[in-house]
C-alpha cells in the first residue's frame, strides 16, 4: 500500500505525459497504459519554453551545490568530530539550531545580502545560501565520529598530519554518507523553487523549476504538457539515485574498518 501511494502519482504523471491529445485522461477506472503512446508532449514543452536551457541552469546549480556541500560538509564534519579546539561544542550546537530556522524567516536577509554583494540575478546567488547545509555537516560529523580512533592513532605514530589522516583514512571510510550528502544537495538545489524565483529576474537565467511554472499558469488547460514537464524535472533525480544507490545504502554501516 505504501509503495502504491508513493509510486502511483509518478506513474500517473508518466502515463499522462505519454498520452496523445485524442485520448481521454479522465477515464473511470483510470487507464495507466496509453493506447497510443507519444513523445509529442515533451517536444511541445520544448517548443513552448526553452526547457533544455532551464535544465542546464539547474544542472549547473545542482552540481555546484554537490561539490560545495561534499567539500565543505566533509571538512566541517571532520573538524567537529575529530579535532580538539575551543568552541567545538558551541559550533555543533549552532549547526543543530540552524536546522530549526525556517527558510521563510531569513529569506529577506539572504536577498539583502546577495544584493549588497552585487550577485542579484546570477546563478551564484542561487547556489550561495545552500552551499554548505547544516544537515549535511551533522551527517558527516556523525559518520566521522563513528570511526575508531585507533586507526588514526596508528597514522599519527607513522607521522601522518591532519590533512593526510582526513584524505587517506577518514574520507575513504565514509563514502556512503558522502553519497547521501551528494544526493541531498542535488535534490535540494534541483527542486528549489522559492529562492530562485526571488533572486532571478532574467528569464534566460531561470532554473527548471521556475521555468516550468509557466506550464502551470498559461497552459494549465493541457495537463499532458504539465505532466511532461514534471517528468523532465524528476528524471535527473532518479538517474542520480540509481547511480549512487550502492553507496547510499552503505551509509547505514559507516564506520566499519576493513582489514
N, C-alpha and C positions, 0 to 999 in steps of 0.2 A: 504493500500500500504506500509506504514512504517513497519507494522507487517510482511508483506511478505519479505521485504528487510532484516529485522532483523533476522527473524526465518528461512527464506528459506535456507541460506547456512548451518546452523546447521542441518536442516532436510535432506539436500542433503548428508552431511557427514555421518549422521547416516544411511541413506539408503545405501550409498556406502559401509560402513563398514559391512553391513549385507548381501551383495550380494556375491554369490559364484563365483569362477573363471570362470565358464562356462556361466555366464550371462554378457551380454554386458552392460557396464555402460555409454556408449556414445550414447544411442538411441535418436532418434528425433521423437516425443517430449520426453523429459526426463521422465523416469518412477521412481517415488519415492518409490513405494511399490515393494520390491523384490519378484520375482517369487518363489524363494526357499530360504528363509532366513536361515542364518547360523551364528554361533558364531565362526567358524573356523578361521576367520581373527584375532580375539582377542587372541586366543591361539597361532596363528602363530607369533604375535607380541611378546608374552611372550617367545616363543622359540628362536627368533632372538636376543632380548636384554632382560636383567633382569629388565623388566618394573616394576615389583612389588617392587623390591629393590629401584629403582629410585623413585617410588611413595612414598615409606616410607621415603626416604630422603627429598623429597619435603614436605611431611606431617610434619616432624619434624621442618623444616624451617618455614613453614607457621604457625603452631600452636605456635611456639616460638615468631614469629613476632606478632601474635594476642595478646599474653599475654603482651609482652613488649610495644606494642602500646596502648593497653587499659589502662595499669597501668601508663605508662609514660605520655601519652597524657591527661589522666584524671587529674593527679597531676599537670602537667604544665598548663593545661587549667583552672583548678580551681584557681591556683595561679594568673594567668593573669587576670581572671575575677573578683575575689572576694577579693583578698588580696591587701593591700596597701604597696608598697615598692618602693624604689628609682630605677629608670630604668625600670619600668614596661612597659611604652610605647615604649621604645627602644627595649625591648625584644620582644614585639608584632610585631614591625616593622621588626625585624630580622627574625622572622618566616615567615612573608609575603614575604620578599625579598628572602628567601630560596626557595620559590615556583618558582621564576623566573630563578633559576640557573639550566641549563640542566645537566643531569647526565653525558653526554659525556665530559663536561668541567672539571669535578672533579674526573673522574674515575681513572686517573693515580695517583692522590694524595691519593685516597682511597686504591688503590692497594699497594702503598708505605707504607701507614700506617699499613695495616694488615700484610705486610711482616716484618716491624720493630717490630711489636708485636708478631711475630712468630706464626701467625694464618693462614698463607697461606695454602691452600689446606685443609681447615676444614669447616664444616658447620657453625661454629660460625662466620667465616669471611663472609659467605653468609648473615647471619642474621644482623650482626652488623650495616652496613650503613643504613638500613631501620628499625632499632629497634624502633625509635620514629619518625614518619613522621611529617613534618611541617604542612601539610594539616590537619592531624588528631588533632594536638594540637589546631589549629584555630577552627576546628569544635567543639571540646569540650569547648573551651573558649566561643564561641557564645552561646552554649547550657547553660552553667552555667550563662552567663551574662543575659539571659532571665528569670532566676528565680527571683521571687520577693524577695527583701531584707528583707521584714517584717518577713518572715519565719525564717531567720537566726537571725534576731534581737531578736525574741522571744526565740530562742535557747540560745543566749548569755545571756539573762536575767536569763534563767534557769540554767546557769553555764556550758554550753557546750563549750568545747575548739574547736580549728580549726579542728583537726582531727575528732572529733565527728560530727561536722557540715558537714564535707565533706563526711564521710562514711554513716551517718544516714539520712541526709536530702538532700544534693545536688546530690550525686551519684545515689540514687534510683529514682530521678526525671528525669534523663537524660538517661534512659535505651535505648530509641530509637536511640539517637546519638551514644551511646556506641556500639549498634549493627551495625550502619553504619561504625564506625571505625573498628570493627572486620571484617566486610566484605571487606572493602577496604584493610586492612592489609593482610588478607588471599589471596585476589586476587593478590595484588602486589607481595607478596612473591611466590605464586604458579606459576604465569605467568612469573616471571623474567627469562630472558634468558642471556642477555649480561654479567651481573656481575658474575653469577655462572660459565659461560663459561670461564671468565678471571681468576677467583680466584681458580677454582678447576682444578686439573690435573690428579688425580687418577680416573679411571672410576667407581670404586666401591662407590665413593662419589658423583657421578653426581646426579643432580636433574632431575626430569622427563622431563622438557623442553629441557635440554641439551641432555639427553639420547635419546629422541625421534628424535633428529636431525639426527641421523644415518638412520632413516627410510626415510627421505627426500633426503639423499645422495645415499647410496648404493642401497636402494630398492625403488628409485623413480619410477621405471617402474611398480610398483604394487600399484596403488592408493588406493586399498582396505585396504592394511596394513597401509598406511599413514592416511586414514580416521579413522581406528580403533584406532590408536594411538592418534589422535586428540580427539576422543570421550572419551578415557580413561583420557586424560588430563583435559577435561572440565567438566566431570561428578561431581567431588567433589565440584566445584564451584556452580553448580546447586543445589546440595544437601544442601550446606551451606545456599544459599539464601532461599530455601524453608523452612528451619528450622528457619531462623531469619527474615522472611519477615514480620511477625506480629510486631516485634519490629522495623524493618526498616521503615515501613510506619508511625509508631508512632513518629518517629523523626521529622516529619513535625510540629507537635504540641507540641514540647518540651517547657517546662517552665510552663505548666499549673499546678495549685495546686488543688489537690483533697481533698475534705473535709471529 
